[in-house]
Every structure is written in C-alpha cells, then in structure tokens.
Amino acid sequence: MTENFLTIPVDSSSQKFLAEDGLRFDLVDSSDPVAFIPWSQSITRNFLAPAEPLDKIERVRAYYGDMRLSGVWDDSAADPSMPVATFRTWPADLTVPGAGSVLAWAISSVAVTGSHRRRGITRAMMEGELRTASALGIPVAMLTVSESTIYGRFGFGPSAMASELVIDTRRARWTGPTPSGRVQYVTQEQLLVDGHAIVERARLSTPGQIQYDGILWERLLGVIGGEEGVRPLRFARYDDADGTPQGFAIFTLKESDTDFTEHELNVHYLMAATDDSYAGVWRFLLEADLVSTVKADLRPLNEPVRWMVADYRSVRTSDVDHLWTRILDVKPALEARTYASPGRIVLGVSDPLGFADGTWALEVGTDGSATVTEVAAPAEVSMSVSELGAIYLGGVPATTLATAGRLTGDAERLDEMFHSTVTPWLSIWF
C-alpha cells in the first residue's frame, strides 16, 4: 500500500451520490471521543444490542486506532451527531492454500439504521470502500456476515463455511489418540500472552484464517467487555510433553435446572497448533465432570473429533456460511495461493463493478505456483466474480457451482487445480 489507509479520503463518487440525498459520508477520527461515541452507539443500536455505558465505550476507543472508520450522517435528523450508517475496514493477512497469505480488506460494522433503509446507503459505502481498497492495491476483500442475502450483489461469495457441534457426552466415549502432554487451567492474563502465539502457529496451516490481534484477540478472551462478561469464562491450556503451550479452549458452563449432573459446556473458542494438542483439548472437554452436552460453534466442517468418539452420531452438526471473499485484482489474488494440480486454464470472469472483469489465463507449475495473465482467448470456464470468490480458498467445488447453474465450462479441471487438502475455516467473527 502506497497510502495510509486510515487517512485516504472516502470515495468521492459515493460521497457525491449520498450528498444528492442530503446525506454526508465521511471518516470518523477514533481519537476524538465526540465523534467516536455516537459512531459506536449507532452500531450497538443497529445490531439490536442494549445501549452500552459511556465509560465502556471510552475504554475500547483506543482499540480502533488501527482501523478505518466511516459513517453517514443526516444533518436534518433529530440527533445529527448520530450516524445513520457505519462502516469499518482494515488490511489483514488472509491465509490461502499452500500456507501462504494474501493481503485482504477486512470489512465489518456494516449497518444502516431502520429509518434510512432502501436509500442506497449500504451500496454507496460498500462500493466506495471497495474502490478505496482497489486504489490501495489490496487484491481481496473479506467479511463475515450476519445476513447472507446482502453481499452477493457486491461480488462476494461464501468461501469458508462453519459448523456448530452439539455432542452428547454420555454417548461420546473417547476413542481417539492418547495425548502426550497435559491440560491445565490458566488465567485470562496467562492465555493473553501464551495463546496468541498458538493462534499464529496454527493460522498459516488453514486457509480462511486471518491475522488478528488488538480488539479481536482481547475481545475473544473477554478483556473487552467488562467484568460481567469475563466472570463466566474458563481458560484451559494444553502443554505438550516438553511443556510448550500448543493448544487452548475458552468455554463456559451452564447448570441444568433439573439435574446437577447435566451441565452444558459451551466452547467459545478452541485452537490447536498440533494434532496432539487437538486431541488433548477435546478429550479434556468431553470428559468434563457433571457435563452431559458440549456445544461448539464456528468449527471446521470436517471436525476430526467426530472420528475420535465411540458413537459417530453422538456429534450432531449444523453448517452455515461464515467467511465471504471478494476478488478485486485477479492476478495477485490468484498468484498468492498454491494449486493442487499443474496445468493451464482460461477463466472468464464477469464483474458488474469492473474490478475483476476479464479473461484470465491461469498457468500452474509442477510446484503448485501460478502465473496469471489477462488474455483475449476464449474462456474455458465462465463465472461471475462471486463464484470466483467462493472457489478461491479451495473449499467450494466448482462442480457443485456448475450443477447449480452458477458456473459453466470445465469445472472438473478447475476443481483439480483449486482443491485444498485442508478445508477452509475461519475461527472468529470480525
């Protein structure tokens, strides 16, 4: 990036479009509490959460100093200081197949107040910030979604799914490997130091994971949220046979109203840097005393724990889309990842916003590295940019999209090249 993403002005086309409707689109300076507090309150209101006290908002304000904040204001509103829409972006590394990463434009806090819906505000902000990312040379945009019907129109496609597990521990007798290390309870302060190194070691092995620290990391551990949010959290860390921390879980326990032996254990986060630590943490959770049910959300689709218990049906799953990606610059995006099979294929990509529109020759060498060139040749596979975003991390088969009528051409060869042996997975919301 050649410019400071925090200070580059908002997109002039979007600004002009909104101004014609009497609305003002601009950046928010997080160092200014007069500007930041209403911006934060607007997000809370629009996501239907209870209003937060001012002292809590003030405590977290410093965490936003490395993120780009923007908003839309209606100066004719009853409270003109309160934005009617919000947006938050920042650059972060996204893991791609081959244990590499690509710089991506993370998008969050997308919200429009109910009184100003259907006026093109979300479109203006989204398209404007995508143009900003493109101008900064960032080849991919990404977001996690609360509503899955919104973002396809902007060229995003779901590329990393997530699964919720509900495990009946009375049936889930452990049959997996015997861990060589030990699990021990640790404090929030200990995990704050030890845990992030584990996350970083694990991150590059899984497509779909992102680089995160600051507000995302400390919120995960309950540092941000106040005493009421922290008190129920429990922290367990797995140390290998040499005493090196290799995995951890953050969880809560919910007591049954009718039977004290039927607590529910809710896993808020679990990360393991090794197979041994994965087995160690899961065995600890499944064999917890007085627990009859373990629940865990945002887990990978092919969670190995299902194969580590005596009764496969003791683990019930439900799947949901989670990470959505959007290609902004085809050449650096596709060249950032490694491919499963060598060869050459010509991709025709349609993009109503123009960023990825064109015909591209993807040539993959025997080492899995790729060269991408814009060409005038006929496309062997044709798709929209949304489908390209969906298959980008190697978890959504092109043949599935072809069957659904979302892609035409040689989908089988595309699958041979794009397939990832590691299922894409993102372990957090952002």
N, C-alpha and C positions, 0 to 999 in steps of 0.2 A: 504494500500500500504506500502510495507516494504522498497522501494527505492524511491529516489527523481526522479519523472517523468521528471523533467527538465534536468537532467544530465545523466540519464542512456543512454549509447551509442546507436546509431542506430543499427538496426538488422544486424548482421554480414552476414547472408545469402543474404539479399537484397543488402548489400554493395558489396559483392563479385560478385554477378550477374551483377551489373551495372559496376563494375570495369573492367570486362571482355569486356565490350563495350567501354572502355575508358572514363567512367563517374565516378564522385565522389559523393557519398551520405554521408551527414554529418549533424550535428546540426548547428544551427545559434544562436549565442550569441546576444540577443536583446540589451544588454548593450553596444555593440560595434557598433557604427554608420557605420563604414567602412563595416561591414558585413550586418547590418540590412537594410541599404538604398537600395542596389541592390536587396535584397530579396523582399522588399516592392515594388520596381519598377517593378520587374518581375511579381508579382501578378497583378498589375494595367495593365500592357501590355497584359498579357494572358487573362484577362477578358475584354479586348477591351475598357477599360476606358481611358480617357485622362490622360496624364502624370501629376503627382502631383508635386508641387514645393518642393524643399528640405526642406524648413523651416516647411512645413506642415507635412512631413514625420517625421522630427525630433520631432515635438510636440507630435505625437502619439506613439513614440517609447517606452516610459515608460509604456504604457498600456499593452505591450506584455510581461512584465517581469514574469507574472504568467502563460504563455503559452509555450508549447514546439514547437519550430520552427525547421524545417528541410528543406533541399533543395538538388538538384542535380546540379552539375556543369560539364561543358565540358571545360577542360583546353585548348583545341585546338580551341575554339570558338574565334571570333573576339574580344569579350569582356569577358574574362574568369572570371571576378568578378561577372557577372550577372548570377544567377541560371537559368538553363533551365527548372526547375520544382520546385514547392514549396509544402509544407505541414504544417499544424498547428493542434495541438492536445492539449487537456487538460481534466482533470477529472471534471465532473459536475453531480449534482444530477438530475435524471430524475424521474418525478412523474409517479407512476404506480397506477392501480386501488386499491382503499382502502385507499386513502390519505396517501400512503407511498411513498418512493423513493428508487431508486437503483443507485449506483454509475456507471456512464457511461463515456465512452471515446468519447468526442466530437471531431469531425473531420471537418476541414474547410481549406480554401485556397488551395484546390487541383487543381493544374493547371500545364500543360506542354506546353511549347512554341511550336508553329507550326512547327518549323524547326526540332524538335526532337520527333515528334509523331510516334507511331507504333514501338517503340523500347522497349516496356515493362516497361517503367519508372513508369507509374501510378500503374501498378500491383506490381512492386517491392516496391514502397513506401507504398502502402496500405497494402499489406500482411506483410511487415516489421513492420509497426506501429500497426497492429492488434496483431502480435506476442508480441510486446512490451507491449501492454495493457494486454494481457493474462498473461505475466510474472509478471506484477504488481498486478495481482489479480482482475482486473476490469472485471465484468461479461457481460457487454453490451457495444456495440459501437453504435454511432448515428451520423447522419449528415442530413443537408438539402441540396437539390440538385438543381443545375441549369440545368442538363441534366439527365433525368430519365432512360436512356438506359445503364448507366455505371455501377451502383453499385450492381445490382442483381448478377453479376458474382462473387462478393466478399461476397455473403451471406447476403446482406441487403434486407429488404423488406419494402415497404411503410406501415407505421402503424398509422400515423396521417395525415389526409387529411386537406385541407384548401379550403375555398370558397371565391370568390370575389363577393361582392354585388354591384349592381347598382340600386339605389332607386329613383323613380320619386316622388319627394316630393309633387307635385300637386295632386297626387292620394293617397299618403300615410298619410291620416288623422290619427292622433294619437287616438287609442282606448285602449291603454294599461293602466296599473296602474298609479295613480297619485302619483308622488314621494313625500316623506315627507320632504326632505331636499331642498337644493338649489345648483345650478351650478354657478360658478363664474370663470372669467378669472384669471389666475395666471401667474407668470413669470416662465421662464425656471429655474431660481435659486430656486424658491419655490417648483416646481414639482420635481426637482432633489432630494430634501430632502424628501418631502411628498410621492412622487409617488412610490418609491421603496418599502416602507412598504406595500402599497396597493398590489403591484405585489406579494410580498412574502405571503401575506394573501391569495391571490387568487390561488397561484401556486399549493399548495398541494391538492386543490379540483378538479383539472383537469389532468387526465393522458395525458402525452405528453409534459407538460410544463417542462422547465428546470430552474435550479438555475443559475442566471446570475447577474453580476454587472460589474464594471470596464468598459472596452471598449464597451461591448454590451449594457449596460444601458446608458452610456453617448452618444454613437452614436445615440441611439433611440431618445434622447432629443435634438440632434443637437449640443451638446457640442463639439463633434469631428466632424469636417467638415468645420470649419471656418465661418466667418461672413456671407458669401453669402448663405451658406446652412441653417443658423439659421434664417435669417430675415423673411422668409415667414411663419415659423411655428407659430401656435397658440396653447395655452395650456388652457384647461378648466378642472376644478376640481369639483367633486361633494362632498359636505359635507352633512352628514345625519342630522337629526333633533337635535342631540346633538352637532353638529359642528365637528364631526370626519370625516376626509377625507376618502372616501370609493371608489371613482372611478375617472377616468380621461380620457380625449381624447387629442390626438395630431393631428392637422389637418391643412390643407392649403385651401385657397380659390382661385379659378381660374375664372377670369372675362370672360364673354361671349363677343365675338367681335361684336355681333349684338344686344344684348338686355341686359341691365344692371340688369334686374330682374331675369336673368337666370345664375347666378353664379353656378359653380360646387364646391362642398365641398368634399375634399379628406381626408378621415380618414386614417392617417398613423399608428395609434395605439389607441386601446381602451381597458381598463381593468377596471373591476368592481369586488369588493370583496363581494358585496351583491346584491340580486335581486332588492332592492330599488334603489341602485346606478346605476345598469344597466339600469333600466327604466329612471332614471333621466338624464343620459348622452345621451342616444339615443333620448329621446324626445327633448332635447336641440338642438341636431344636425339636426333632421328632421324638426324642426320648425324655423331654422335659416332664418333671413330675406334675401330676394333677391337671394335665392338659389332654383334652380329647380331640381338639381341632387346631390345626395350624393353617393359617391363611397367609398368602404372599401374593402381592401384585407386582406388575412391571417385571415379570420374569421372562426369560427367553422361551420361544415356542418349543424348543426341543430340550426342555429342562431334564438333565440326566438323573435327578433324584427319583424320577418315575421308575427308573430301572434299578434303583437301589433299595427297594422295599419289596416285601413278600407278595403283596397284593397290588397289582398294577392299577386296579380300579379304586384303590383307596385314595388315589390322587385324581381329583376332578379338575378340569381346566376349562377356562373360557378365554377366548382370544379377542384382541382388539387392535386396531391400528394405533400406532403411537408416534413414531418419528416420520415426518414428511420431508422430502427433499425436493429442491428445485434447481435445475441446471441453468446457470446464467452464461457460462462460457464453456462450450463443449470441449474444445481442445485441452485446456489444462485440467478440466474436471475428469475427463476420461483417461488422460495420461497419468493422473495421480495414483490410480489403482493398478493392481496386478490382476491378470486374467488367467483362467483355468486351462485354456487351450489356445495354441497358436493358430494363426490364420489371418485372413483379411475379409472384412465385410463392410458394405456400404450402407450407412444409415441415413434415411430421410427423416428429418425432424421438423415438425410444424410447431411454430410458437407464435401465438397471436400478439405477444408483446415484443417479438423480434429478437430477443436475446440469443436464443439457441437455434433460430430458424436456419435451415440449410441442409445440404447433403454432405455427409462426412464419411471419409474412409478411415476405418479403424484397422490398423495393422499391428498384430501381436506377435512378438518373437517367441522363441522357444523358452526364454526365461520368464515369460509372462508379462514383460513390459510392453508398452504400447506407444505407437505414434499415430496421431490423428491429423488428417489433412482435409480441408474443405475441397470438394471436387464437383465436377459437372456431370459425373457419370450417373446412370440410373440407380435408384436406391434398391437394395436387395431386401431391406426391411424398412417399413414406414410406420411412424408412430408420432404422437404428439409429445411435447416436452414433459407432460405429466407422466406418460408411460416410461420415458427415459429416466425420470427421477425415481420411479418405482423400481426399475430393474437395476439401478445404479450400484447398490450395495450387494447385489447378488442373491437376495433372499426371495424376490418375487419372480417366478418363472415367466419368461417371455411366452412360452407355450400356453400358460394359463391366460395371459392377456390376449393372445391370439384367439383362443377359444371364446373369450368374452367379447370378441369383436373390437378390441381396443388396439390391435396391432396387426399388421399384415406382412407377409413375406416369410423368409426363412427363420422362423422362431426357434427351431431346434438347434440350428448352428449358433444362434445368438445365446441360447442357454448354455451350450458347451463352453462358450467363451466367458460369459458373465457370471457363471455359477460361483458361489463362495462356499468352501467346505465348512466355514464357520458361519452359523446362522446370525444375521444381523440382529443386534439387540442394543437398546438404549436403556440404562438402568435408572434414569431420573426423569423428572419433569423439568422444563425450563421455560 
